[in-house]
Amino acid sequence: MAKILRVNMTDRTAAYEDVPDKYKFLGGRGLTSTIVHDEVDPTCHPLGPNNKIVFAPGIVTGTNAPTSGRVSVGGKSPLTGGIKESNAGTGWSQLVGRLGIKAIIVEGYPTDDGWWGLHITKDGAEFFPADEYTGKGLYEVYPLLFDKFGKKVGIASIGIAGERKYANSGVCFNDIDNRPSRYSGRGGLGAVLGSKHLKFIVVDGEGAPGVEIVNKGLFDQGRKKLTQALRSHDITKPGGGLNSYGTAILVNIINEAGGLPTRNFREGRFEGAAKTSGEAMAELCKTRGGVGTMGHPCHPGCIIQCSNVIPNPDGSELVSVIEYETTWAFGANCGIDDLDVIGKLTWMANNYGMDTIEAGGTIAVAMEAGLAEFGDGKRAIELMEEIGKGTPLGHILGQGAATTGKVFGVVRVPGVKGQNMPAYEPRAIKGIGMTYAISTMGADHTSGYTIAPEILACGGDVDQFDVDKAELVRNFQYATAFIDSTGHCLFIAFAILDIPEGFEGLVEECNGVLGTEWTMDDVGRIGKEILAKERAFNAAAGFTKADDRLPEFMKYEKLPPHDVVWDVPDETLDAVFEE
Amino acid sequence: MAKILRVNMTDRTAAYEDVPDKYKFLGGRGLTSTIVHDEVDPTCHPLGPNNKIVFAPGIVTGTNAPTSGRVSVGGKSPLTGGIKESNAGTGWSQLVGRLGIKAIIVEGYPTDDGWWGLHITKDGAEFFPADEYTGKGLYEVYPLLFDKFGKKVGIASIGIAGERKYANSGVCFNDIDNRPSRYSGRGGLGAVLGSKHLKFIVVDGEGAPGVEIVNKGLFDQGRKKLTQALRSHDITKPGGGLNSYGTAILVNIINEAGGLPTRNFREGRFEGAAKTSGEAMAELCKTRGGVGTMGHPCHPGCIIQCSNVIPNPDGSELVSVIEYETTWAFGANCGIDDLDVIGKLTWMANNYGMDTIEAGGTIAVAMEAGLAEFGDGKRAIELMEEIGKGTPLGHILGQGAATTGKVFGVVRVPGVKGQNMPAYEPRAIKGIGMTYAISTMGADHTSGYTIAPEILACGGDVDQFDVDKAELVRNFQYATAFIDSTGHCLFIAFAILDIPEGFEGLVEECNGVLGTEWTMDDVGRIGKEILAKERAFNAAAGFTKADDRLPEFMKYEKLPPHDVVWDVPDETLDAVFEE
């Protein structure tokens, strides 16, 4: 029987509880958002004693379903002040699922200065002192932990960013090669763990019973359908776009569409885009050789394999991974066109325990404030070093783009609900802008990736400038909330949007594991229920329609090259969830 | 005929307009809040092109009504994100009133880097370049301006705090001796002027026609009644509490009540209180002599005269003025018991153009964050110097206590709507806590000074710990909004709460000036109408009931010496405006 593990940092206890019936069919985001909704006072201080942080593998995570090693992390966000779910792909999640742990709830508040780790095995959960690992980079710390607990454990952790309660602090997980590189990055949940002085959750899957599957035949049938869909769709198949060039295949595509935010969202096209693209990364891997790898999986069992290992000129490892969002955040958004600089900045963000999207957005806002020139990679690295050192400037930048803008009186701060926008310009691509505006998460492309039909002609083909997209945006958000609950990577969406059998397979997998009888119609219903809880939490936390808006400057500043402003009527935004 | 002066910083024009009928009977706060409500998009960025800043003398300001030299300054606050009205007592306001200017509306946005001043005379308004005055302390700049424009002009200005768009930046006015010491301090409106690059508004009253008075006899009758009341009430009379010891007479009283917030609201009683009190200031004036003065007026025609000039040991001027809020903010709240240090910090805040309440609260939060020890005056001065220098740390502190808390991950931040609490502990004095919570202004004692009946037995006598005060709080807020519209100092409230003829006189003065036939019942109605506009603005800006709350820590941290928590039910707070 699956259990919930409740960890209390006041008295340092960790105890297993039965899963209440109401949570039985939930997983991933559905479960973290429901627990946060049920247990956390929406008005609490995110770093105070009454916030909680919840980890939940997806419904099928830990099984051999393809590309399903996601973990959702939830809580009240120190960045947005609202509910947050941020998910990552990591073997850690698979080990938790196989141990029969449906969720880990961390609550309470430390009564002294000590830092702690939690070591979970099939026999129980025990705390270990973690003071010796604080104040250090994660690239230094991870090998020490793997030496101590064995190479096969999974590690969830925070870096110095979380220790210092930076609102840009992710929860870091090990990748397939045990690097500190897989992130539930967005929303500052690392700071919540930091406020509770829980530095690590180490999971040992040795002897784990595995995920309970009620109907193995149905599960296998679904798994095969989904696998087949992933293996046949152009975007997700072996040797397809994601596998060959990683997510950064998007750089040239979005740039061509005039939607690649450049120099802190001043322009929509970057003259240096090609030099920072997935194609350029593949070229580096080829010409520099060494450890350079495209098509690297982030966890065992991923068949898309869109990660990468980027080499230095001498073939040694620069960093893994440079995602599309990352190469954009440190690249076009800062006016930087040098992959070595971008790689170095990425490594630093991983090392400190930060979200690369927010980190790049912060540097761009700092450039806007005059702390550096756009395009100055050397100075960008120095700014990141300030974050690592914890100087006053580092504390500012560590709090993210909105606080940096606030501190320096910058008006052009491209965020929603305090979270900086990712790599798609809302003025040029209206649906994703609507998603940013109304998402419960703040500006977040993964809340509803309408880029698929707006730019990639996947799951439909709609005009990027069309403003009448309330239904599209709504449906994408519902479907996404469901996928985020299954434990699958959101990238399965490309395949299942176009291949109905893949979608069927997804639902059959879940029915197989849970013994439910969901139909494809239930996907929308379940997604809607999750969103309703998240929206209720945010409303109680004080969010209103005024928070479901893009920043004002986008309404009066025209974005080149298309010279477009943000012109989606407020009424359209408000209509998204008013079916 | 009175006019409105509209100043546009985009094309640098200043033009007079007729006063619309709907504004005819408004003045001070009633007028600024109405214009902001009517003309400013509540969702605009406070530092962007669509915010405005409005100056309005009160209804009787510029007449010889006693203690009536207040000016209201309004706009969307960079500190709270809501509507703001902050008023000050200054001869500047009287000159504006006598020139027949009902309001000055500053709008638009600069198109280059230049800084400007506006020089208003009876013949019109002209811009002058002000670049040479930027980056300097106001104590250096004011004499230069008085040399340039004559000793009898009035000056409204911002300091380097406003130039740098610090959210703690007041609008500074000259006092009776032409010091830069009278502040519309709260809410960061200086930064709004800074965003528009308007550094000064210099007003020359030479040849001014004076305030139009429709019924001179009635006005004089009211003026005399109010004067008589002020001259006979123990708190406001010559040689009374305020006149003899200044507002800081409250230090020992509030300390005795266990409501003097100490060391960033950790305790309610300060062992060094007596050393920072009004009595101690009077003693300094007596023993050190020189320029030391208690009973100093802030503008011509004030008969309460609660200001002071505090001397250095050698009798030279340390600073004018140390108010109760100021001696508390830099004193008890920082654990500092040295008036010379408090005076120095006050001088620095005046020199940079900052609100002393927010500045002291910020230093206290910085102490909480470990940047200094509580009680370390030397380090407190160094922190203020950082603000002046504009270092990254200075920018953090310049943004106020909430941002400082945010940047350093501090949970104990005693603010509401982003504005730090003033000098009364809400856990120990419930009515003022309710006022902080529900005020449209953020934590603000001047929104409804329930301390009068809760502590001073003035206008009633209620138990400080009683939580059933919705009606009291409501009525005080309505009456206050009216008084803030008349141009009188709020301190007339002490007298008119206890002396009905004084209250009658106040209404008769207004009727005399305006030709209205208001009764005492209209006071509540008018106050209510003002609050309704302010609340509508805030609601449209995104404020909800969740913003009408005190910080969470006050609910679970007991305040010594009474060991009380914040226990006013949310329903009571929500009932205040739900008559």
Chai-1 contact restraints between the chains, C-beta under 6 A:
chainA,res_idxA,chainB,res_idxB,connection_type,confidence,min_distance_angstrom,max_distance_angstrom,comment,restraint_id
A,T43,B,A546,contact,1.0,0.0,6.0,A-B,restraint_1
A,C44,B,E552,contact,1.0,0.0,6.0,A-B,restraint_2
A,H45,B,V411,contact,1.0,0.0,6.0,A-B,restraint_3
A,H45,B,E552,contact,1.0,0.0,6.0,A-B,restraint_4
A,L47,B,G409,contact,1.0,0.0,6.0,A-B,restraint_5
A,L47,B,V411,contact,1.0,0.0,6.0,A-B,restraint_6
A,G48,B,V411,contact,1.0,0.0,6.0,A-B,restraint_7
A,G48,B,E552,contact,1.0,0.0,6.0,A-B,restraint_8
A,K165,B,G409,contact,1.0,0.0,6.0,A-B,restraint_9
A,P392,B,P392,contact,1.0,0.0,6.0,A-B,restraint_10
A,P392,B,L393,contact,1.0,0.0,6.0,A-B,restraint_11
A,P392,B,I396,contact,1.0,0.0,6.0,A-B,restraint_12
A,L393,B,P392,contact,1.0,0.0,6.0,A-B,restraint_13
A,H395,B,V407,contact,1.0,0.0,6.0,A-B,restraint_14
A,I396,B,P392,contact,1.0,0.0,6.0,A-B,restraint_15
A,I396,B,V407,contact,1.0,0.0,6.0,A-B,restraint_16
A,Q399,B,V407,contact,1.0,0.0,6.0,A-B,restraint_17
A,K406,B,T403,contact,1.0,0.0,6.0,A-B,restraint_18
A,V407,B,H395,contact,1.0,0.0,6.0,A-B,restraint_19
A,V407,B,I396,contact,1.0,0.0,6.0,A-B,restraint_20
A,V407,B,Q399,contact,1.0,0.0,6.0,A-B,restraint_21
A,G409,B,L47,contact,1.0,0.0,6.0,A-B,restraint_22
A,G409,B,K165,contact,1.0,0.0,6.0,A-B,restraint_23
A,V411,B,H45,contact,1.0,0.0,6.0,A-B,restraint_24
A,V411,B,L47,contact,1.0,0.0,6.0,A-B,restraint_25
A,V411,B,G48,contact,1.0,0.0,6.0,A-B,restraint_26
A,G542,B,T544,contact,1.0,0.0,6.0,A-B,restraint_27
A,G542,B,A546,contact,1.0,0.0,6.0,A-B,restraint_28
A,G542,B,D547,contact,1.0,0.0,6.0,A-B,restraint_29
A,T544,B,G542,contact,1.0,0.0,6.0,A-B,restraint_30
A,T544,B,T544,contact,1.0,0.0,6.0,A-B,restraint_31
A,A546,B,T43,contact,1.0,0.0,6.0,A-B,restraint_32
A,A546,B,G542,contact,1.0,0.0,6.0,A-B,restraint_33
A,D547,B,G542,contact,1.0,0.0,6.0,A-B,restraint_34
A,E552,B,C44,contact,1.0,0.0,6.0,A-B,restraint_35
A,E552,B,H45,contact,1.0,0.0,6.0,A-B,restraint_36
A,E552,B,G48,contact,1.0,0.0,6.0,A-B,restraint_37
